[in-house]
């Protein structure tokens, strides 16, 4: 990634994370970009709800394999941003 694109990506990812928090406040309240996804304690129903919210809100499809490849909420937001761009 080009270093000059980093602030733009960070800003876009923050916007994605804000929208996710508003869609799923019960799962993502207080979550920041550095929050490990593993610390959220998402059960299988929460995960389905999160993936459906991503699809509905951002018109992207995130596979389980893609979801498992990211480690933080910020990484997930960056993935969504890349898929929408």
Backbone as JSON Lines, residues from 0, in Angstrom:
{"i":0,"aa":"X","n":[0.85,-1.17,0.0],"ca":[0.0,0.0,0.0],"c":[0.89,1.23,0.0]}
{"i":1,"aa":"X","n":[0.51,2.24,-0.73],"ca":[1.23,3.49,-0.81],"c":[1.05,4.25,0.51]}
{"i":2,"aa":"X","n":[2.13,4.77,1.05],"ca":[2.08,5.47,2.33],"c":[1.17,6.68,2.28]}
{"i":3,"aa":"X","n":[1.05,7.32,1.12],"ca":[0.18,8.49,1.02],"c":[-1.29,8.1,1.1]}
{"i":4,"aa":"X","n":[-1.63,6.84,0.87],"ca":[-3.01,6.39,0.96],"c":[-3.41,6.0,2.37]}
{"i":5,"aa":"X","n":[-2.44,5.85,3.28],"ca":[-2.73,5.38,4.62],"c":[-3.73,6.27,5.37]}
{"i":6,"aa":"X","n":[-3.56,7.61,5.4],"ca":[-4.55,8.42,6.11],"c":[-5.95,8.28,5.53]}
{"i":7,"aa":"X","n":[-6.04,8.18,4.2],"ca":[-7.35,8.02,3.57],"c":[-7.97,6.68,3.96]}
{"i":8,"aa":"X","n":[-7.17,5.6,3.95],"ca":[-7.67,4.29,4.34],"c":[-8.07,4.28,5.81]}
{"i":9,"aa":"X","n":[-7.26,4.88,6.66],"ca":[-7.57,4.93,8.09],"c":[-8.88,5.66,8.33]}
{"i":10,"aa":"X","n":[-9.08,6.78,7.64],"ca":[-10.31,7.55,7.78],"c":[-11.52,6.75,7.29]}
{"i":11,"aa":"X","n":[-11.37,6.11,6.14],"ca":[-12.46,5.31,5.59],"c":[-12.77,4.13,6.51]}
{"i":12,"aa":"X","n":[-11.74,3.49,7.03],"ca":[-11.93,2.36,7.93],"c":[-12.62,2.8,9.21]}
{"i":13,"aa":"X","n":[-12.28,3.98,9.71],"ca":[-12.94,4.5,10.91],"c":[-14.43,4.72,10.63]}
{"i":14,"aa":"X","n":[-14.75,5.21,9.45],"ca":[-16.15,5.4,9.07],"c":[-16.89,4.08,9.01]}
{"i":15,"aa":"X","n":[-16.25,3.06,8.45],"ca":[-16.85,1.72,8.39],"c":[-17.09,1.21,9.8]}
{"i":16,"aa":"X","n":[-16.11,1.36,10.67],"ca":[-16.25,0.89,12.05],"c":[-17.38,1.63,12.77]}
{"i":17,"aa":"X","n":[-17.5,2.92,12.56],"ca":[-18.6,3.69,13.16],"c":[-19.96,3.15,12.71]}
{"i":18,"aa":"X","n":[-20.08,2.87,11.4],"ca":[-21.35,2.36,10.88],"c":[-21.63,0.96,11.42]}
{"i":19,"aa":"X","n":[-20.6,0.15,11.57],"ca":[-20.81,-1.18,12.14],"c":[-21.28,-1.09,13.59]}
{"i":20,"aa":"X","n":[-20.69,-0.18,14.36],"ca":[-21.11,-0.01,15.76],"c":[-22.58,0.38,15.84]}
{"i":21,"aa":"X","n":[-23.03,1.24,14.91],"ca":[-24.42,1.66,14.94],"c":[-25.36,0.55,14.51]}
{"i":22,"aa":"X","n":[-24.91,-0.35,13.62],"ca":[-25.73,-1.48,13.18],"c":[-25.85,-2.55,14.25]}
{"i":23,"aa":"X","n":[-24.77,-2.77,14.98],"ca":[-24.71,-3.87,15.95],"c":[-24.2,-3.39,17.3]}
{"i":24,"aa":"X","n":[-24.89,-2.46,17.94],"ca":[-24.38,-1.92,19.2],"c":[-24.23,-2.99,20.29]}
{"i":25,"aa":"X","n":[-25.06,-4.02,20.25],"ca":[-24.97,-5.07,21.26],"c":[-23.68,-5.86,21.16]}
{"i":26,"aa":"X","n":[-23.08,-5.91,19.97],"ca":[-21.84,-6.67,19.78],"c":[-20.61,-5.77,19.76]}
{"i":27,"aa":"X","n":[-20.77,-4.54,19.29],"ca":[-19.61,-3.72,18.99],"c":[-19.52,-2.42,19.79]}
{"i":28,"aa":"X","n":[-20.33,-2.26,20.82],"ca":[-20.26,-1.07,21.66],"c":[-18.89,-0.99,22.33]}
{"i":29,"aa":"X","n":[-18.22,0.13,22.18],"ca":[-16.93,0.34,22.81],"c":[-15.76,-0.29,22.06]}
{"i":30,"aa":"X","n":[-16.02,-0.84,20.88],"ca":[-14.96,-1.47,20.1],"c":[-14.21,-0.41,19.32]}
{"i":31,"aa":"X","n":[-12.88,-0.49,19.37],"ca":[-12.03,0.42,18.61],"c":[-11.27,-0.34,17.54]}
{"i":32,"aa":"X","n":[-10.53,0.37,16.71],"ca":[-9.82,-0.27,15.61],"c":[-8.81,-1.33,16.06]}
{"i":33,"aa":"X","n":[-8.25,-1.18,17.25],"ca":[-7.24,-2.13,17.73],"c":[-7.84,-3.28,18.55]}
{"i":34,"aa":"X","n":[-9.16,-3.31,18.67],"ca":[-9.8,-4.36,19.45],"c":[-9.7,-5.69,18.72]}
{"i":35,"aa":"X","n":[-9.12,-6.7,19.35],"ca":[-9.07,-8.02,18.71],"c":[-10.48,-8.59,18.55]}
{"i":36,"aa":"X","n":[-10.77,-9.11,17.37],"ca":[-12.08,-9.71,17.15],"c":[-12.31,-10.89,18.08]}
{"i":37,"aa":"X","n":[-11.26,-11.58,18.42],"ca":[-11.38,-12.74,19.32],"c":[-11.85,-12.34,20.71]}
{"i":38,"aa":"X","n":[-11.65,-11.08,21.09],"ca":[-12.06,-10.63,22.42],"c":[-13.55,-10.27,22.49]}
{"i":39,"aa":"X","n":[-14.23,-10.27,21.36],"ca":[-15.64,-9.88,21.34],"c":[-16.56,-10.98,21.83]}
{"i":40,"aa":"X","n":[-16.07,-12.2,21.87],"ca":[-16.9,-13.31,22.34],"c":[-18.11,-13.57,21.46]}
{"i":41,"aa":"X","n":[-17.95,-13.38,20.15],"ca":[-19.07,-13.59,19.24],"c":[-19.39,-15.08,19.14]}
{"i":42,"aa":"X","n":[-20.67,-15.41,19.34],"ca":[-21.07,-16.79,19.09],"c":[-21.48,-16.91,17.62]}
{"i":43,"aa":"X","n":[-21.89,-18.08,17.19],"ca":[-22.18,-18.29,15.77],"c":[-23.32,-17.41,15.28]}
{"i":44,"aa":"X","n":[-24.31,-17.16,16.12],"ca":[-25.42,-16.29,15.74],"c":[-24.95,-14.85,15.6]}
{"i":45,"aa":"X","n":[-24.1,-14.39,16.52],"ca":[-23.54,-13.04,16.42],"c":[-22.73,-12.88,15.14]}
{"i":46,"aa":"X","n":[-21.97,-13.9,14.79],"ca":[-21.15,-13.85,13.59],"c":[-22.03,-13.75,12.34]}
{"i":47,"aa":"X","n":[-23.08,-14.54,12.29],"ca":[-24.01,-14.46,11.15],"c":[-24.64,-13.07,11.09]}
{"i":48,"aa":"X","n":[-25.03,-12.55,12.24],"ca":[-25.63,-11.21,12.28],"c":[-24.64,-10.16,11.8]}
{"i":49,"aa":"X","n":[-23.39,-10.27,12.2],"ca":[-22.36,-9.32,11.77],"c":[-22.14,-9.41,10.26]}
{"i":50,"aa":"X","n":[-22.01,-10.61,9.73],"ca":[-21.78,-10.78,8.29],"c":[-22.99,-10.3,7.48]}
{"i":51,"aa":"X","n":[-24.2,-10.53,7.99],"ca":[-25.4,-10.03,7.31],"c":[-25.47,-8.51,7.36]}
{"i":52,"aa":"X","n":[-25.07,-7.92,8.49],"ca":[-25.06,-6.47,8.61],"c":[-24.05,-5.86,7.63]}
{"i":53,"aa":"X","n":[-22.89,-6.49,7.5],"ca":[-21.89,-6.02,6.54],"c":[-22.46,-6.03,5.12]}
{"i":54,"aa":"X","n":[-23.14,-7.11,4.78],"ca":[-23.71,-7.23,3.45],"c":[-24.81,-6.2,3.22]}
{"i":55,"aa":"X","n":[-25.68,-6.03,4.2],"ca":[-26.79,-5.08,4.05],"c":[-26.32,-3.63,4.04]}
{"i":56,"aa":"X","n":[-25.4,-3.3,4.93],"ca":[-24.95,-1.92,5.08],"c":[-23.99,-1.48,3.99]}
{"i":57,"aa":"X","n":[-23.11,-2.38,3.57],"ca":[-22.03,-1.99,2.65],"c":[-22.1,-2.69,1.3]}
{"i":58,"aa":"X","n":[-23.09,-3.58,1.13],"ca":[-23.27,-4.3,-0.14],"c":[-22.01,-5.08,-0.52]}
{"i":59,"aa":"X","n":[-21.42,-5.73,0.47],"ca":[-20.25,-6.59,0.25],"c":[-20.53,-7.94,0.89]}
{"i":60,"aa":"X","n":[-19.9,-8.94,0.36],"ca":[-20.0,-10.28,0.93],"c":[-18.64,-10.65,1.5]}
{"i":61,"aa":"X","n":[-18.62,-10.94,2.78],"ca":[-17.4,-11.36,3.46],"c":[-17.55,-12.85,3.76]}
{"i":62,"aa":"X","n":[-16.64,-13.64,3.24],"ca":[-16.69,-15.07,3.5],"c":[-16.16,-15.35,4.91]}
{"i":63,"aa":"X","n":[-16.48,-16.51,5.39],"ca":[-15.97,-16.92,6.7],"c":[-14.45,-16.96,6.68]}
{"i":64,"aa":"X","n":[-13.87,-17.41,5.59],"ca":[-12.41,-17.47,5.47],"c":[-11.81,-16.06,5.53]}
{"i":65,"aa":"X","n":[-12.45,-15.1,4.85],"ca":[-11.96,-13.72,4.91],"c":[-12.08,-13.16,6.32]}
{"i":66,"aa":"X","n":[-13.22,-13.44,6.97],"ca":[-13.42,-12.96,8.33],"c":[-12.36,-13.54,9.27]}
{"i":67,"aa":"X","n":[-12.07,-14.82,9.11],"ca":[-11.09,-15.46,9.98],"c":[-9.66,-14.99,9.71]}
{"i":68,"aa":"X","n":[-9.43,-14.34,8.56],"ca":[-8.08,-13.87,8.23],"c":[-7.76,-12.52,8.86]}
{"i":69,"aa":"X","n":[-8.76,-11.81,9.38],"ca":[-8.51,-10.52,10.02],"c":[-8.46,-10.71,11.53]}
{"i":70,"aa":"X","n":[-7.68,-9.87,12.2],"ca":[-7.52,-10.07,13.64],"c":[-8.14,-8.97,14.49]}
{"i":71,"aa":"X","n":[-8.27,-7.76,13.94],"ca":[-8.82,-6.66,14.74],"c":[-10.04,-6.05,14.04]}
{"i":72,"aa":"X","n":[-10.79,-5.27,14.79],"ca":[-11.93,-4.57,14.21],"c":[-11.48,-3.62,13.1]}
{"i":73,"aa":"X","n":[-10.33,-3.0,13.27],"ca":[-9.79,-2.12,12.24],"c":[-9.44,-2.87,10.97]}
{"i":74,"aa":"X","n":[-8.91,-4.1,11.12],"ca":[-8.61,-4.94,9.96],"c":[-9.89,-5.28,9.21]}
{"i":75,"aa":"X","n":[-10.95,-5.57,9.95],"ca":[-12.24,-5.89,9.33],"c":[-12.77,-4.67,8.58]}
{"i":76,"aa":"X","n":[-12.67,-3.52,9.21],"ca":[-13.13,-2.28,8.56],"c":[-12.33,-2.01,7.29]}
{"i":77,"aa":"X","n":[-11.03,-2.25,7.33],"ca":[-10.19,-2.05,6.15],"c":[-10.57,-3.03,5.04]}
{"i":78,"aa":"X","n":[-10.89,-4.27,5.41],"ca":[-11.32,-5.26,4.42],"c":[-12.61,-4.8,3.74]}
{"i":79,"aa":"X","n":[-13.56,-4.33,4.54],"ca":[-14.83,-3.84,3.98],"c":[-14.55,-2.66,3.05]}
{"i":80,"aa":"X","n":[-13.69,-1.75,3.48],"ca":[-13.37,-0.59,2.65],"c":[-12.76,-1.02,1.32]}
{"i":81,"aa":"X","n":[-11.85,-1.98,1.35],"ca":[-11.22,-2.47,0.11],"c":[-12.25,-3.09,-0.82]}
{"i":82,"aa":"X","n":[-13.21,-3.82,-0.25],"ca":[-14.21,-4.49,-1.07],"c":[-15.23,-3.5,-1.64]}
{"i":83,"aa":"X","n":[-15.42,-2.37,-0.99],"ca":[-16.37,-1.38,-1.5],"c":[-15.73,-0.42,-2.49]}
{"i":84,"aa":"X","n":[-14.4,-0.4,-2.52],"ca":[-13.67,0.54,-3.38],"c":[-13.51,0.02,-4.71]}
